[in-house]
Amino acid sequence: MSEISRARKKKGCYLKPITKEAKTQRGRDRQKTLLDTAINVFLEHGYERASLEKIILSAGGSRSTIYSLYGSKRGLFLACLKHLVDEVYYAYEDFYDEKRGWEEELEVFGNIYLRSILSDKAIGTSRLIFSVTAREPEIGRWYYTEGAQLSYLCFAKVLENKLPLDFNDLKEISLHYIEMLKSDLYHHRLCDPHFIPNDAMIENEVRLCSRITASYIRSLLNDCGSSRK
């Protein structure tokens, strides 16, 4: 189990399942297909107009199956959000290496994270969440807790395995690094549907954010070294 998997299972850093998990691989594959289809329907029609009938027509199954698994349309929508958040973590876990140095880890994580949140599906989902939260504030609160805050905590746990710093400092570093990654390209793409950043733009953004964060980390390490003398 990787460090990020262990971090997600710690108290206060775990995505509690909204769904009834299938017991067989076939069942899990069907759930994944349903969630992939449902999020596409939500993105195409919006939360209010995405009826269960439209989702069933595209994914198959029945209304009773959706209610037994997710409880309601809101439950299904939250399960879709969890599914999308999971995909970001799984993409990172595939490249995680406990032997990698912390400076390289900043760039590896930054590249995977920024590319993930810049995808068509992630941008569309962000726009959808912002449009829904005024009427459904619990959805916004859930996504902030299980999306943004969880990402800060989990990457802080990764850094804890690589840096001799206080965990509260690592949480602050993680928070500001992730928000720095989002500050330009993500917000530009969120606001301008015609803006598509290329690979060079993404790599430059990650490199800049990583260098700024690394410089701050080195200053903390120097302070720690000085305090021990």
NUBAPA-554143 format. One record per residue: x, y negated, z negated of N, C-alpha, C in turn. Coordinates in steps of 0.2 Angstrom, whole numbers, padded with zeros to 4 digits, always signed. Each point is the difference from the previous one (the first is absolute). Example, Ala and Ser with C-alpha at 12.3 -4.5 7.8 and 13.67 -1.06 7.14 Angstrom:
2
+0066+0028-0039-0004-0006+0000+0004-0006+0000
-0002-0005+0004+0004-0006-0001-0004-0005-0003
//
This chain:
229
+0004+0006+0000-0004-0006+0000+0004-0006+0000
-0001-0005+0004+0004-0006+0001-0002-0005-0006
+0005-0005-0001-0001-0005-0005-0007-0003+0001
-0001-0002+0006-0007-0004+0001-0006+0005-0002
+0001+0006+0002-0006+0005-0002-0001+0000-0008
+0006+0000-0003+0000+0000-0008-0003-0006-0002
+0002-0006+0003-0003-0006-0002-0007-0001+0000
-0003+0003+0006-0007-0001+0001-0004+0004-0005
+0003+0005-0003-0004+0005-0005+0001-0003-0007
+0004-0005-0001+0001-0003-0007-0006-0004-0002
-0002+0000-0006-0006-0004-0002+0001-0007+0002
-0006-0002+0003+0000-0007+0002+0003-0001+0007
+0002+0006+0003+0003-0001+0007-0002+0006+0004
-0007+0001+0000-0002+0006+0004-0007-0001+0003
-0001+0002+0006-0006-0002+0004-0005+0006-0002
-0004-0002-0004-0005+0005-0003-0005+0002+0006
-0001+0007+0001-0004+0002+0006-0007-0003+0000
-0002-0002+0005-0007-0002+0001-0004+0005+0002
+0003+0005+0004-0004+0005+0003+0001+0007-0004
-0004+0005+0002+0000+0006-0003+0005+0004+0005
+0006+0001-0002+0005+0003+0004-0002+0007+0003
+0001+0001+0006-0001+0007+0003+0005+0005-0003
-0002+0006+0000+0004+0005-0003+0004+0004+0005
-0002-0001+0006+0004+0004+0006+0003-0005+0005
+0005+0002+0003+0003-0004+0005-0005-0003+0006
-0005+0005+0002-0005-0002+0004-0004-0005-0002
-0002+0000-0006-0004-0005-0003+0003-0006-0001
+0007+0000-0002+0004-0006+0000+0000-0004+0007
+0001+0005+0005+0001-0003+0007-0007-0003+0002
-0006+0003-0002-0006-0003+0002-0001-0007-0004
+0002+0000-0006+0000-0007-0004+0004-0005+0003
+0006+0002+0002+0004-0005+0004-0003-0002+0006
-0003+0004+0004-0003-0002+0006-0006-0005-0001
-0004+0002-0005-0005-0004-0002+0002-0007-0002
+0005-0001-0004+0003-0006-0002+0003-0004+0005
+0004+0003+0005+0002-0003+0006-0005-0003+0004
-0005+0004+0001-0006-0002+0004-0004-0006-0003
-0001+0001-0007-0004-0005-0003+0003-0007+0000
+0007+0000-0001+0003-0007-0001+0000-0003+0007
+0000+0004+0006+0000-0003+0006-0007-0003+0001
-0005+0004-0002-0007-0003+0000-0001-0006-0004
+0003+0000-0006+0000-0007-0004+0003-0005+0004
+0006+0001+0003+0004-0005+0003-0004-0003+0006
-0004+0005+0004-0003-0002+0006-0007-0004-0002
-0003+0002-0005-0007-0003-0001+0000-0004-0006
+0005+0000-0004+0000-0004-0007-0003+0004-0005
+0001-0002-0006-0003+0004-0006-0007+0001+0000
-0004-0006+0001-0007+0000-0001-0003+0004+0006
+0002-0001+0006-0003+0003+0006+0002+0008+0001
+0005+0002-0003+0003+0007+0000-0005+0004-0004
-0005+0003+0004-0005+0004-0004+0003+0007+0000
-0002+0004-0005+0002+0007-0001-0002+0004+0006
-0005-0002+0004-0002+0004+0006+0005-0001+0005
+0003-0006+0001+0005-0001+0005+0006+0004-0002
+0002+0000-0006+0006+0004-0002-0001+0007+0001
-0006+0003-0001-0002+0007+0001+0000+0002+0007
-0003-0005+0004+0000+0001+0007+0007+0001+0003
+0005-0004-0003+0007+0001+0003+0004+0005-0003
-0001+0002-0006+0004+0004-0004-0003+0007-0001
-0007+0001+0001-0004+0006-0002-0001+0000-0007
-0003+0006-0002-0002+0000-0007-0007-0002-0001
-0001-0002-0007-0007-0002-0001+0000-0005-0006
-0006-0003-0001+0000-0005-0005+0001+0003-0007
-0003+0006-0001+0001+0003-0006+0007+0002-0002
+0004+0002+0005+0007+0001-0001+0004-0006-0002
-0002-0006+0003+0004-0006-0002-0002-0002-0007
-0007+0000-0001-0002-0001-0007+0003+0004-0005
+0001+0007+0001+0003+0004-0005+0007-0001-0001
+0004-0002+0006+0007-0001-0001+0002-0007-0003
-0004-0006+0002+0002-0006-0001-0006-0004-0004
-0006+0002+0000-0005-0003-0005-0004-0005+0004
+0003-0004+0004-0003-0006+0004+0004-0002+0005
-0003-0005+0004+0005-0003+0005+0005-0004-0003
-0001-0003-0005+0006-0003-0004+0005+0005-0002
-0002+0005-0002+0005+0005-0002+0004+0003+0006
-0003+0001+0005+0003+0002+0007+0005-0005+0002
-0002-0007-0001+0004-0005+0002+0007+0000-0004
-0001+0000-0007+0005+0000-0004+0005+0006+0001
-0003+0006+0002+0004+0006+0002+0004-0001+0006
-0003-0004+0005+0004-0002+0006+0006-0004-0002
-0001-0005-0005+0005-0004-0002+0006+0004-0003
-0002+0004-0004+0005+0004-0004+0004+0004+0005
-0004+0003+0005+0003+0004+0006+0006-0004+0003
-0002-0007+0002+0005-0004+0003+0006-0002-0004
-0001-0001-0007+0005-0001-0005+0005+0006+0000
-0004+0006+0000+0004+0006-0001+0005+0001+0006
-0002-0002+0006+0004+0001+0006+0006-0004+0000
+0000-0006-0003+0006-0004-0001+0005+0003-0005
-0003+0003-0005+0005+0003-0005+0003+0007+0003
-0004+0003+0004+0002+0007+0003+0005-0002+0005
+0000-0006+0004+0005-0002+0005+0006-0001-0003
+0000-0003-0006+0006-0002-0004+0003+0006-0003
-0004+0005-0003+0003+0006-0003+0004+0004+0005
-0003+0000+0006+0004+0004+0006+0007-0002+0000
+0002-0007-0001+0006-0002+0001+0004-0002-0007
-0003+0002-0005+0003-0001-0007+0006+0004-0001
+0005-0003-0003+0006+0004-0001+0003-0003-0007
+0000+0005-0005+0002-0002-0007+0008-0002+0000
+0004+0002+0005+0007-0002+0000+0001-0007+0004
-0005-0003+0003+0001-0006+0003+0001-0006-0005
+0004-0004+0002+0002-0006-0004-0006-0005+0000
+0000-0004-0005-0006-0004-0001-0001-0006+0005
+0006-0002+0003+0000-0005+0005-0003+0003+0007
+0002+0006+0001-0003+0003+0006-0007+0002-0001
-0002+0002-0006-0007+0001-0002-0004-0005+0002
+0002-0006-0002-0004-0006+0001-0002-0001+0008
+0005+0001+0004-0001+0000+0007-0005+0006+0003
+0002+0006-0002-0004+0005+0002-0008-0001-0002
-0001-0001-0007-0007-0001-0002-0003-0006+0004
+0004-0006+0001-0003-0006+0003-0002+0002+0007
+0004+0003+0004-0002+0002+0007-0006+0004+0000
-0001+0005-0004-0005+0005+0000-0007-0004-0002
+0001-0004-0006-0006-0003-0003-0002-0006+0005
+0004-0004+0003-0002-0005+0004-0003+0002+0007
+0003+0006+0003-0003+0002+0006-0007+0003-0002
-0001+0003-0006-0006+0003-0002-0006-0005+0000
+0002-0006-0004-0005-0005-0001-0001-0004+0007
+0004+0001+0005-0001-0004+0006-0004+0004+0005
-0001+0006-0001-0004+0004+0004-0007-0002+0002
-0002+0001+0005-0007-0002+0002-0005+0002-0005
+0000+0006-0002-0005+0002-0005+0001-0003-0007
+0006-0001-0002+0001-0004-0007-0002-0007+0001
+0002-0003+0005-0003-0007+0001-0007-0001+0000
-0003+0005+0004-0008+0000+0001-0003+0001-0007
+0003+0005-0004-0002+0001-0007+0000-0006-0004
+0006-0003+0000+0001-0006-0004-0006-0005+0001
-0001-0002+0007-0005-0004+0001-0007+0002-0002
-0001+0006+0000-0006+0003-0002-0001-0001-0007
+0005+0002-0004+0000-0001-0007-0002-0007-0002
+0004-0005+0003-0001-0007-0002-0008-0002+0002
-0002+0003+0005-0007-0002+0002-0006+0003-0005
+0002+0006-0003-0004+0003-0004+0000-0002-0008
+0005-0002-0002+0001-0001-0007-0004-0005-0003
-0003-0005+0003-0004-0005-0002-0007+0003-0002
-0002+0005+0003-0006+0004-0001+0001+0006-0004
+0006+0003+0000+0002+0006-0003+0006-0001-0004
+0000-0004-0005+0006-0002-0004+0004+0006-0003
-0004+0006-0001+0004+0006-0003+0004+0003+0005
-0001-0001+0007+0004+0003+0005+0007-0004+0000
-0001-0007+0000+0006-0004-0001+0005+0001-0006
-0004+0001-0005+0004+0002-0007+0004+0006+0001
-0004+0005+0003+0003+0007+0000+0006+0000+0005
-0001-0003+0006+0005-0001+0004+0007-0003-0002
-0002-0006-0004+0006-0003-0003+0004+0004-0005
-0004+0004-0004+0003+0004-0005+0003+0006+0003
-0003+0004+0004+0002+0006+0003+0005-0001+0006
+0000-0006+0003+0004-0002+0006+0006-0004-0002
-0001-0006-0002+0005-0005-0001+0004+0002-0007
-0004+0000-0005+0004+0001-0007+0003+0007+0000
-0003+0005+0003+0003+0007+0000+0006+0000+0004
+0001-0004+0006+0006+0000+0004+0005-0003-0004
-0001-0006-0004+0005-0003-0004+0003+0005-0006
-0005+0004-0003+0002+0004-0005+0004+0006+0003
-0002+0003+0005+0003+0006+0003+0007-0002+0003
+0001-0006+0003+0007-0001+0003+0004-0002-0006
-0002-0003-0005+0004-0001-0006+0002+0006-0003
-0004+0005+0000+0003+0007-0003+0005+0003+0005
+0000-0002+0006+0005+0003+0005+0007-0004-0002
-0001-0007-0001+0006-0004-0002+0003+0002-0007
-0005+0002-0004+0002+0002-0007+0005+0006+0000
-0001+0004+0005+0005+0006+0001+0007-0002+0003
+0000-0006+0002+0006-0002+0004+0004-0006-0004
-0004-0004-0004+0003-0006-0003+0000+0000-0008
+0005-0002-0003+0000+0000-0008-0003-0007-0002
-0006-0001+0002-0004-0006-0002-0006+0002-0004
-0002-0005-0004-0006+0001-0004-0006+0000+0005
-0005+0005-0002-0005+0001+0005-0005-0006+0001
-0001-0004-0005-0003-0006+0002+0003-0004+0005
+0006-0001+0000+0004-0003+0005-0001+0003+0007
+0000+0007+0000-0001+0003+0006-0007+0000+0003
-0005-0001-0004-0007-0001+0002+0000-0007+0003
+0003-0005-0003+0000-0007+0003+0004+0000+0007
+0005+0004+0000+0004+0000+0007-0004+0003+0005
-0003+0006-0002-0005+0004+0005-0005-0005+0002
-0004-0003-0004-0005-0004+0002+0002-0006+0005
+0005-0003-0002+0002-0006+0004+0003+0003+0007
+0003+0005+0000+0003+0003+0006-0006+0002+0005
-0005+0003-0003-0005+0003+0004-0004-0006+0003
-0001-0005-0004-0004-0006+0002+0004-0004+0005
+0007+0000-0001+0004-0004+0005+0000+0003+0007
-0001+0007+0000+0000+0004+0006-0007-0002+0004
-0005-0002-0004-0007-0001+0003+0000-0008+0002
+0004-0004-0003-0001-0007+0001+0000-0003+0007
+0003+0003+0005+0000-0003+0006-0003+0004+0005
+0003+0005+0003-0003+0004+0005-0007+0003-0001
-0001+0002-0006-0007+0003-0002-0005-0005+0000
+0001-0006-0003-0005-0005-0001-0001-0003+0007
+0005-0001+0004-0001-0002+0007-0004+0005+0004
+0001+0006+0000-0004+0005+0003-0007+0000-0002
-0001-0001-0007-0006+0000-0003-0005-0005+0003
+0004-0006+0001-0004-0006+0002-0001-0001+0007
+0005+0003+0004+0000-0001+0007+0000+0007+0004
-0006+0002+0002-0001+0007+0003+0005+0001+0007
+0002-0005+0003+0004+0000+0006+0008+0001-0002
+0002-0001-0007+0007+0001-0002+0001+0007-0001
+0005+0002+0004+0003+0007-0001+0007+0000-0001
+0003+0001-0006+0007-0001-0002+0004+0006+0004
+0006-0001+0003+0003+0005+0003+0005+0003-0006
+0004+0005+0003+0005+0004-0005+0005-0005-0003
+0003-0004+0005+0005-0005-0003-0003-0005-0005
-0006-0002+0001-0002-0005-0005-0001+0004-0007
-0003+0006+0000-0001+0004-0006+0007+0001-0003
+0005+0003+0004+0006+0001-0003+0004-0006-0003
-0001-0006+0003+0003-0006-0003-0003-0002-0006
-0007+0001+0000-0004-0002-0006+0002+0004-0006
+0001+0007+0001+0002+0005-0005+0007-0002-0003
+0004-0001+0005+0007-0002-0002+0001-0006-0004
-0004-0005+0002+0000-0006-0004-0002+0001-0007
-0006+0003+0000-0003+0001-0007+0004+0005-0004
+0003+0004+0003+0005+0005-0004+0006-0004-0003
+0003-0004+0004+0006-0004-0002-0002-0004-0005
-0006-0004+0000-0002-0004-0005-0001+0003-0007
-0003+0006+0001-0002+0004-0006+0007+0003-0003
+0004+0002+0004+0006+0003-0002+0005-0005-0003
+0000-0006+0002+0004-0005-0003-0003-0001-0007
-0007+0000-0001-0002-0001-0007+0001+0006-0004
+0000+0006+0002+0002+0006-0004+0007-0001-0002
+0004-0002+0004+0007+0000-0002+0001-0005-0005
-0003-0006+0000+0000-0005-0005-0002+0003-0007
-0005+0004+0000-0002+0003-0006+0005+0005-0002
+0002+0004+0004+0006+0005-0002+0006-0003-0003
+0002-0006+0003+0005-0004-0003-0001-0002-0007
-0007-0003+0000-0002-0002-0007+0001+0006-0005
-0003+0005+0002+0001+0006-0005+0007+0002-0001
+0004+0000+0005+0007+0001-0002+0003-0005-0004
-0001-0006+0001+0002-0005-0005-0002+0000-0007
-0006+0002-0001-0003+0001-0006+0003+0005-0004
+0003+0005+0003+0003+0006-0003+0007-0001-0002
+0003-0006+0002+0007-0001-0001+0000-0003-0007
//
